[in-house]
Protein backbone atom coordinates (compact mmCIF):
# COMPACT_ATOMS: atom_id res chain seq x y z
CA UNK A 1 0.00 0.00 0.00
CA UNK A 2 1.39 3.39 -1.00
CA UNK A 3 1.71 5.93 1.79
CA UNK A 4 1.18 9.61 1.11
CA UNK A 5 1.44 13.04 2.63
CA UNK A 6 -1.19 15.72 1.94
CA UNK A 7 -0.31 19.35 2.73
CA UNK A 8 -2.93 22.08 2.98
CA UNK A 9 -2.07 25.71 2.14
CA UNK A 10 -2.80 28.86 4.12
CA UNK A 11 -0.16 31.46 3.17
CA UNK A 12 1.82 32.37 6.32
CA UNK A 13 -0.10 29.77 8.33
CA UNK A 14 1.79 27.21 6.27
CA UNK A 15 4.83 27.68 8.51
CA UNK A 16 3.05 25.26 10.85
CA UNK A 17 3.55 22.64 8.13
CA UNK A 18 7.24 23.54 7.91
CA UNK A 19 7.61 22.68 11.60
CA UNK A 20 5.90 19.32 11.09
CA UNK A 21 8.07 18.51 8.09
CA UNK A 22 11.30 19.34 9.89
CA UNK A 23 10.37 16.84 12.60
CA UNK A 24 9.67 14.26 9.90
CA UNK A 25 13.15 14.85 8.46
CA UNK A 26 14.81 14.60 11.86
CA UNK A 27 13.14 11.25 12.50
CA UNK A 28 13.57 9.91 8.96
CA UNK A 29 9.84 9.63 8.29
CA UNK A 30 9.35 9.20 4.57
CA UNK A 31 6.49 8.76 2.12
CA UNK A 32 5.94 7.23 -1.30
CA UNK A 33 4.36 10.47 -2.48
CA UNK A 34 3.19 13.88 -1.33
CA UNK A 35 0.81 16.49 -2.65
CA UNK A 36 0.88 20.16 -1.71
CA UNK A 37 -1.49 23.05 -2.20
CA UNK A 38 -0.20 26.65 -2.23
CA UNK A 39 1.99 27.08 0.87
CA UNK A 40 1.87 23.31 1.28
CA UNK A 41 3.55 22.95 -2.10
CA UNK A 42 6.17 25.56 -1.20
CA UNK A 43 7.17 23.87 2.06
CA UNK A 44 6.80 20.41 0.57
CA UNK A 45 9.54 21.23 -1.96
CA UNK A 46 12.13 21.67 0.78
CA UNK A 47 10.97 18.43 2.40
CA UNK A 48 11.39 16.59 -0.89
CA UNK A 49 14.89 18.02 -1.32
CA UNK A 50 15.81 17.14 2.28
CA UNK A 51 16.60 20.74 3.28
CA UNK A 52 15.89 20.77 6.99
CA UNK A 53 15.14 24.19 8.46
CA UNK A 54 15.14 25.98 5.12
CA UNK A 55 11.54 27.24 5.26
CA UNK A 56 11.69 28.84 8.68
CA UNK A 57 15.15 30.22 7.96
CA UNK A 58 14.25 32.20 4.86
CA UNK A 59 10.80 33.15 6.17
CA UNK A 60 12.30 34.80 9.24
CA UNK A 61 15.04 36.45 7.19
CA UNK A 62 12.87 37.86 4.43
CA UNK A 63 9.26 37.99 5.63
CA UNK A 64 9.48 41.74 6.32
CA UNK A 65 11.24 42.48 3.05
CA UNK A 66 8.67 44.25 0.83
CA UNK A 67 9.86 42.12 -2.08
CA UNK A 68 8.69 38.98 -0.26
CA UNK A 69 4.99 39.66 0.34
CA UNK A 70 3.58 43.16 0.66
CA UNK A 71 0.96 45.58 -0.54
CA UNK A 72 3.81 47.60 -2.02
CA UNK A 73 4.60 44.64 -4.25
CA UNK A 74 0.91 44.33 -5.12
CA UNK A 75 0.68 47.98 -6.14
CA UNK A 76 3.92 47.95 -8.12
CA UNK A 77 3.64 44.58 -9.82
CA UNK A 78 0.09 43.30 -9.42
CA UNK A 79 1.38 40.41 -7.30
CA UNK A 80 1.18 40.40 -3.50
CA UNK A 81 4.03 37.87 -3.44
CA UNK A 82 7.08 39.13 -5.29
CA UNK A 83 7.56 36.80 -8.25
CA UNK A 84 11.20 37.59 -8.98
CA UNK A 85 12.26 37.66 -5.34
CA UNK A 86 10.38 34.61 -4.04
CA UNK A 87 10.55 32.29 -7.03
CA UNK A 88 13.97 33.19 -8.38
CA UNK A 89 16.18 35.30 -6.10
CA UNK A 90 15.63 33.20 -2.97
CA UNK A 91 15.87 29.66 -4.44
CA UNK A 92 18.56 30.52 -6.98
CA UNK A 93 20.85 32.80 -4.93
CA UNK A 94 19.83 33.78 -1.41
CA UNK A 95 18.83 30.42 0.11
CA UNK A 96 19.64 28.00 -2.65
CA UNK A 97 17.21 25.18 -3.34
CA UNK A 98 18.84 21.77 -3.87
CA UNK A 99 17.52 20.98 -7.34
CA UNK A 100 19.63 17.84 -7.69
CA UNK A 101 18.43 16.36 -4.41
CA UNK A 102 14.84 17.03 -5.48
CA UNK A 103 15.40 15.21 -8.78
CA UNK A 104 16.88 12.23 -6.93
CA UNK A 105 14.12 12.09 -4.32
CA UNK A 106 12.25 8.79 -4.12
CA UNK A 107 9.10 10.62 -3.05
CA UNK A 108 6.75 11.51 -5.89
CA UNK A 109 5.82 15.18 -5.61
CA UNK A 110 2.51 16.66 -6.81
CA UNK A 111 1.06 20.15 -6.74
CA UNK A 112 -2.53 21.31 -7.14
CA UNK A 113 -3.42 24.25 -9.41
CA UNK A 114 -6.76 25.67 -10.50
CA UNK A 115 -7.35 26.06 -14.23
CA UNK A 116 -8.81 29.54 -14.65
CA UNK A 117 -10.90 28.59 -17.69
CA UNK A 118 -12.42 25.36 -16.36
CA UNK A 119 -12.40 26.16 -12.64
CA UNK A 120 -11.15 22.63 -12.04
CA UNK A 121 -8.19 21.32 -10.11
CA UNK A 122 -5.21 19.89 -11.98
CA UNK A 123 -2.84 17.55 -10.16
CA UNK A 124 0.64 17.86 -11.60
CA UNK A 125 3.59 15.64 -10.78
CA UNK A 126 6.91 17.47 -10.71
CA UNK A 127 10.19 15.63 -11.22
CA UNK A 128 12.29 18.75 -11.73
CA UNK A 129 12.06 22.10 -9.93
CA UNK A 130 14.19 24.06 -12.39
CA UNK A 131 10.89 25.45 -13.70
CA UNK A 132 8.98 26.60 -10.63
CA UNK A 133 5.92 27.77 -12.55
CA UNK A 134 3.57 25.07 -11.26
CA UNK A 135 4.46 25.80 -7.62
CA UNK A 136 4.04 29.52 -8.24
CA UNK A 137 0.64 28.88 -9.84
CA UNK A 138 -0.47 26.75 -6.91
CA UNK A 139 0.40 29.58 -4.51
CA UNK A 140 -0.99 32.49 -6.56
CA UNK A 141 -3.96 33.77 -4.58
CA UNK A 142 -6.97 35.21 -6.43
CA UNK A 143 -7.35 39.00 -6.64
CA UNK A 144 -3.78 39.62 -5.47
CA UNK A 145 -1.86 37.64 -8.11
CA UNK A 146 -1.55 37.57 -11.86
CA UNK A 147 -2.60 34.22 -13.32
CA UNK A 148 0.41 32.06 -14.18
CA UNK A 149 0.57 31.01 -17.82
CA UNK A 150 1.74 27.44 -18.45
CA UNK A 151 1.38 25.66 -21.77
CA UNK A 152 -0.97 28.32 -23.09
CA UNK A 153 -3.34 28.00 -20.10
CA UNK A 154 -3.84 30.25 -17.07
CA UNK A 155 -3.68 28.98 -13.49
CA UNK A 156 -4.24 30.25 -9.97
CA UNK A 157 -4.34 29.00 -6.38
CA UNK A 158 -4.93 25.27 -6.09
CA UNK A 159 -6.90 25.90 -2.92
CA UNK A 160 -9.78 27.37 -4.94
CA UNK A 161 -10.66 24.02 -6.48
CA UNK A 162 -9.23 21.50 -3.99
CA UNK A 163 -7.86 22.87 -0.71
CA UNK A 164 -7.28 19.44 0.85
CA UNK A 165 -6.77 16.98 -2.04
CA UNK A 166 -7.21 13.77 -0.07
CA UNK A 167 -9.69 12.14 -2.46
CA UNK A 168 -7.66 13.01 -5.55
CA UNK A 169 -4.53 11.58 -3.95
CA UNK A 170 -6.34 8.39 -3.02
CA UNK A 171 -7.39 8.05 -6.67
CA UNK A 172 -3.72 8.41 -7.63
CA UNK A 173 -3.04 5.29 -5.57
CA UNK A 174 -2.06 6.68 -2.18
CA UNK A 175 -4.45 4.84 0.08
CA UNK A 176 -2.91 5.59 3.48
CA UNK A 177 -2.22 9.25 4.12
CA UNK A 178 -1.04 11.69 6.72
CA UNK A 179 -2.81 15.02 6.22
CA UNK A 180 -1.35 18.24 7.59
CA UNK A 181 -3.92 20.98 8.06
CA UNK A 182 -3.22 24.59 9.01
CA UNK A 183 -6.46 25.31 10.88
CA UNK A 184 -7.30 23.97 14.36
CA UNK A 185 -10.00 21.39 15.02
CA UNK A 186 -13.51 22.77 14.76
CA UNK A 187 -12.71 25.29 12.03
CA UNK A 188 -15.21 25.54 9.20
CA UNK A 189 -14.86 27.81 6.19
CA UNK A 190 -17.53 30.47 5.66
CA UNK A 191 -18.87 31.78 2.34
CA UNK A 192 -16.63 34.41 0.77
CA UNK A 193 -17.73 37.83 -0.38
CA UNK A 194 -17.98 37.45 -4.12
CA UNK A 195 -18.39 40.97 -5.50
CA UNK A 196 -14.73 41.59 -6.30
CA UNK A 197 -14.25 38.03 -7.55
CA UNK A 198 -17.17 38.27 -9.97
CA UNK A 199 -15.88 41.58 -11.29
CA UNK A 200 -12.25 40.49 -11.64
CA UNK A 201 -13.00 37.10 -13.22
CA UNK A 202 -16.17 37.83 -15.18
CA UNK A 203 -14.56 36.23 -18.25
CA UNK A 204 -14.08 33.01 -16.28
CA UNK A 205 -17.51 31.95 -14.94
CA UNK A 206 -16.32 28.43 -14.08
CA UNK A 207 -13.61 29.90 -11.86
CA UNK A 208 -16.16 32.17 -10.18
CA UNK A 209 -18.36 29.14 -9.48
CA UNK A 210 -15.39 27.33 -7.98
CA UNK A 211 -14.81 30.30 -5.67
CA UNK A 212 -18.50 30.34 -4.72
CA UNK A 213 -18.43 26.62 -3.88
CA UNK A 214 -15.04 26.61 -2.21
CA UNK A 215 -16.36 26.74 1.36
CA UNK A 216 -18.83 23.92 0.71
CA UNK A 217 -16.16 21.63 -0.74
CA UNK A 218 -13.71 22.49 2.02
CA UNK A 219 -16.18 21.71 4.80
CA UNK A 220 -17.34 18.53 3.07
CA UNK A 221 -13.71 17.40 2.78
CA UNK A 222 -13.22 17.91 6.52
CA UNK A 223 -16.14 15.54 7.14
CA UNK A 224 -14.66 13.01 4.73
CA UNK A 225 -11.30 13.27 6.48
CA UNK A 226 -12.94 12.55 9.81
CA UNK A 227 -14.47 9.37 8.41
CA UNK A 228 -11.21 8.28 6.81
CA UNK A 229 -9.42 8.77 10.12
CA UNK A 230 -12.01 6.64 11.91
CA UNK A 231 -11.41 3.93 9.32
CA UNK A 232 -7.66 4.04 9.94
CA UNK A 233 -6.88 5.25 6.42
CA UNK A 234 -5.84 8.77 7.36
CA UNK A 235 -4.00 10.44 10.22
CA UNK A 236 -4.59 14.17 10.68
CA UNK A 237 -2.11 16.67 12.07
CA UNK A 238 -3.52 20.15 12.76
CA UNK A 239 -2.65 23.04 15.09
CA UNK A 240 -3.49 21.95 18.63
CA UNK A 241 -4.36 25.53 19.51
CA UNK A 242 -5.26 28.69 17.64
CA UNK A 243 -2.42 31.22 17.71
CA UNK A 244 -4.42 33.82 15.80
CA UNK A 245 -2.09 34.01 12.82
CA UNK A 246 -3.40 35.49 9.59
CA UNK A 247 -2.48 34.82 5.98
CA UNK A 248 -0.14 37.84 5.91
CA UNK A 249 1.42 37.58 9.38
CA UNK A 250 4.53 39.76 9.69
CA UNK A 251 5.42 39.39 13.38
CA UNK A 252 8.49 37.15 13.69
CA UNK A 253 7.56 36.00 17.19
CA UNK A 254 4.17 34.80 15.92
CA UNK A 255 5.71 32.99 12.96
CA UNK A 256 8.29 31.30 15.21
CA UNK A 257 5.54 30.30 17.65
CA UNK A 258 3.51 28.64 14.88
CA UNK A 259 6.59 26.82 13.57
CA UNK A 260 7.30 25.58 17.11
CA UNK A 261 3.69 24.45 17.45
CA UNK A 262 4.07 22.38 14.28
CA UNK A 263 7.13 20.75 15.79
CA UNK A 264 5.43 20.16 19.14
CA UNK A 265 2.34 18.62 17.60
CA UNK A 266 4.39 16.33 15.34
CA UNK A 267 6.59 15.21 18.23
CA UNK A 268 3.54 14.58 20.43
CA UNK A 269 2.13 12.25 17.77
CA UNK A 270 5.42 10.73 16.68
CA UNK A 271 4.74 7.23 18.03
CA UNK A 272 1.24 7.30 16.55
CA UNK A 273 2.64 8.44 13.21
CA UNK A 274 5.18 5.61 13.16
CA UNK A 275 2.54 3.02 13.99
CA UNK A 276 0.19 4.40 11.36
CA UNK A 277 2.81 4.23 8.62
CA UNK A 278 4.04 0.78 9.62
CA UNK A 279 0.66 -0.90 9.87
CA UNK A 280 -0.35 -3.20 7.04
CA UNK A 281 -3.65 -2.61 5.34
CA UNK A 282 -6.55 -4.02 7.31
CA UNK A 283 -8.75 -6.32 5.38
C-alpha positions in Angstrom: 0.0 0.0 0.0 1.4 3.4 -1.0 1.7 5.9 1.8 1.2 9.6 1.1 1.4 13.0 2.6 -1.2 15.7 1.9 -0.3 19.3 2.7 -2.9 22.1 3.0 -2.1 25.7 2.1 -2.8 28.9 4.1 -0.2 31.5 3.2 1.8 32.4 6.3 -0.1 29.8 8.3 1.8 27.2 6.3 4.8 27.7 8.5 3.1 25.3 10.9 3.5 22.6 8.1 7.2 23.5 7.9 7.6 22.7 11.6 5.9 19.3 11.1 8.1 18.5 8.1 11.3 19.3 9.9 10.4 16.8 12.6 9.7 14.3 9.9 13.2 14.8 8.5 14.8 14.6 11.9 13.1 11.2 12.5 13.6 9.9 9.0 9.8 9.6 8.3 9.3 9.2 4.6 6.5 8.8 2.1 5.9 7.2 -1.3 4.4 10.5 -2.5 3.2 13.9 -1.3 0.8 16.5 -2.7 0.9 20.2 -1.7 -1.5 23.1 -2.2 -0.2 26.6 -2.2 2.0 27.1 0.9 1.9 23.3 1.3 3.5 22.9 -2.1 6.2 25.6 -1.2 7.2 23.9 2.1 6.8 20.4 0.6 9.5 21.2 -2.0 12.1 21.7 0.8 11.0 18.4 2.4 11.4 16.6 -0.9 14.9 18.0 -1.3 15.8 17.1 2.3 16.6 20.7 3.3 15.9 20.8 7.0 15.1 24.2 8.5 15.1 26.0 5.1 11.5 27.2 5.3 11.7 28.8 8.7 15.1 30.2 8.0 14.2 32.2 4.9 10.8 33.1 6.2 12.3 34.8 9.2 15.0 36.4 7.2 12.9 37.9 4.4 9.3 38.0 5.6 9.5 41.7 6.3 11.2 42.5 3.1 8.7 44.3 0.8 9.9 42.1 -2.1 8.7 39.0 -0.3 5.0 39.7 0.3 3.6 43.2 0.7 1.0 45.6 -0.5 3.8 47.6 -2.0 4.6 44.6 -4.2 0.9 44.3 -5.1 0.7 48.0 -6.1 3.9 48.0 -8.1 3.6 44.6 -9.8 0.1 43.3 -9.4 1.4 40.4 -7.3 1.2 40.4 -3.5 4.0 37.9 -3.4 7.1 39.1 -5.3 7.6 36.8 -8.2 11.2 37.6 -9.0 12.3 37.7 -5.3 10.4 34.6 -4.0 10.6 32.3 -7.0 14.0 33.2 -8.4 16.2 35.3 -6.1 15.6 33.2 -3.0 15.9 29.7 -4.4 18.6 30.5 -7.0 20.8 32.8 -4.9 19.8 33.8 -1.4 18.8 30.4 0.1 19.6 28.0 -2.6 17.2 25.2 -3.3 18.8 21.8 -3.9 17.5 21.0 -7.3 19.6 17.8 -7.7 18.4 16.4 -4.4 14.8 17.0 -5.5 15.4 15.2 -8.8 16.9 12.2 -6.9 14.1 12.1 -4.3 12.3 8.8 -4.1 9.1 10.6 -3.1 6.8 11.5 -5.9 5.8 15.2 -5.6 2.5 16.7 -6.8 1.1 20.1 -6.7 -2.5 21.3 -7.1 -3.4 24.2 -9.4 -6.8 25.7 -10.5 -7.3 26.1 -14.2 -8.8 29.5 -14.6 -10.9 28.6 -17.7 -12.4 25.4 -16.4 -12.4 26.2 -12.6 -11.1 22.6 -12.0 -8.2 21.3 -10.1 -5.2 19.9 -12.0 -2.8 17.6 -10.2 0.6 17.9 -11.6 3.6 15.6 -10.8 6.9 17.5 -10.7 10.2 15.6 -11.2 12.3 18.8 -11.7 12.1 22.1 -9.9 14.2 24.1 -12.4 10.9 25.5 -13.7 9.0 26.6 -10.6 5.9 27.8 -12.6 3.6 25.1 -11.3 4.5 25.8 -7.6 4.0 29.5 -8.2 0.6 28.9 -9.8 -0.5 26.7 -6.9 0.4 29.6 -4.5 -1.0 32.5 -6.6 -4.0 33.8 -4.6 -7.0 35.2 -6.4 -7.4 39.0 -6.6 -3.8 39.6 -5.5 -1.9 37.6 -8.1 -1.5 37.6 -11.9 -2.6 34.2 -13.3 0.4 32.1 -14.2 0.6 31.0 -17.8 1.7 27.4 -18.4 1.4 25.7 -21.8 -1.0 28.3 -23.1 -3.3 28.0 -20.1 -3.8 30.3 -17.1 -3.7 29.0 -13.5 -4.2 30.3 -10.0 -4.3 29.0 -6.4 -4.9 25.3 -6.1 -6.9 25.9 -2.9 -9.8 27.4 -4.9 -10.7 24.0 -6.5 -9.2 21.5 -4.0 -7.9 22.9 -0.7 -7.3 19.4 0.8 -6.8 17.0 -2.0 -7.2 13.8 -0.1 -9.7 12.1 -2.5 -7.7 13.0 -5.6 -4.5 11.6 -3.9 -6.3 8.4 -3.0 -7.4 8.1 -6.7 -3.7 8.4 -7.6 -3.0 5.3 -5.6 -2.1 6.7 -2.2 -4.4 4.8 0.1 -2.9 5.6 3.5 -2.2 9.2 4.1 -1.0 11.7 6.7 -2.8 15.0 6.2 -1.3 18.2 7.6 -3.9 21.0 8.1 -3.2 24.6 9.0 -6.5 25.3 10.9 -7.3 24.0 14.4 -10.0 21.4 15.0 -13.5 22.8 14.8 -12.7 25.3 12.0 -15.2 25.5 9.2 -14.9 27.8 6.2 -17.5 30.5 5.7 -18.9 31.8 2.3 -16.6 34.4 0.8 -17.7 37.8 -0.4 -18.0 37.4 -4.1 -18.4 41.0 -5.5 -14.7 41.6 -6.3 -14.3 38.0 -7.6 -17.2 38.3 -10.0 -15.9 41.6 -11.3 -12.3 40.5 -11.6 -13.0 37.1 -13.2 -16.2 37.8 -15.2 -14.6 36.2 -18.2 -14.1 33.0 -16.3 -17.5 32.0 -14.9 -16.3 28.4 -14.1 -13.6 29.9 -11.9 -16.2 32.2 -10.2 -18.4 29.1 -9.5 -15.4 27.3 -8.0 -14.8 30.3 -5.7 -18.5 30.3 -4.7 -18.4 26.6 -3.9 -15.0 26.6 -2.2 -16.4 26.7 1.4 -18.8 23.9 0.7 -16.2 21.6 -0.7 -13.7 22.5 2.0 -16.2 21.7 4.8 -17.3 18.5 3.1 -13.7 17.4 2.8 -13.2 17.9 6.5 -16.1 15.5 7.1 -14.7 13.0 4.7 -11.3 13.3 6.5 -12.9 12.5 9.8 -14.5 9.4 8.4 -11.2 8.3 6.8 -9.4 8.8 10.1 -12.0 6.6 11.9 -11.4 3.9 9.3 -7.7 4.0 9.9 -6.9 5.2 6.4 -5.8 8.8 7.4 -4.0 10.4 10.2 -4.6 14.2 10.7 -2.1 16.7 12.1 -3.5 20.1 12.8 -2.6 23.0 15.1 -3.5 22.0 18.6 -4.4 25.5 19.5 -5.3 28.7 17.6 -2.4 31.2 17.7 -4.4 33.8 15.8 -2.1 34.0 12.8 -3.4 35.5 9.6 -2.5 34.8 6.0 -0.1 37.8 5.9 1.4 37.6 9.4 4.5 39.8 9.7 5.4 39.4 13.4 8.5 37.2 13.7 7.6 36.0 17.2 4.2 34.8 15.9 5.7 33.0 13.0 8.3 31.3 15.2 5.5 30.3 17.6 3.5 28.6 14.9 6.6 26.8 13.6 7.3 25.6 17.1 3.7 24.5 17.4 4.1 22.4 14.3 7.1 20.8 15.8 5.4 20.2 19.1 2.3 18.6 17.6 4.4 16.3 15.3 6.6 15.2 18.2 3.5 14.6 20.4 2.1 12.3 17.8 5.4 10.7 16.7 4.7 7.2 18.0 1.2 7.3 16.5 2.6 8.4 13.2 5.2 5.6 13.2 2.5 3.0 14.0 0.2 4.4 11.4 2.8 4.2 8.6 4.0 0.8 9.6 0.7 -0.9 9.9 -0.3 -3.2 7.0 -3.7 -2.6 5.3 -6.6 -4.0 7.3 -8.8 -6.3 5.4 
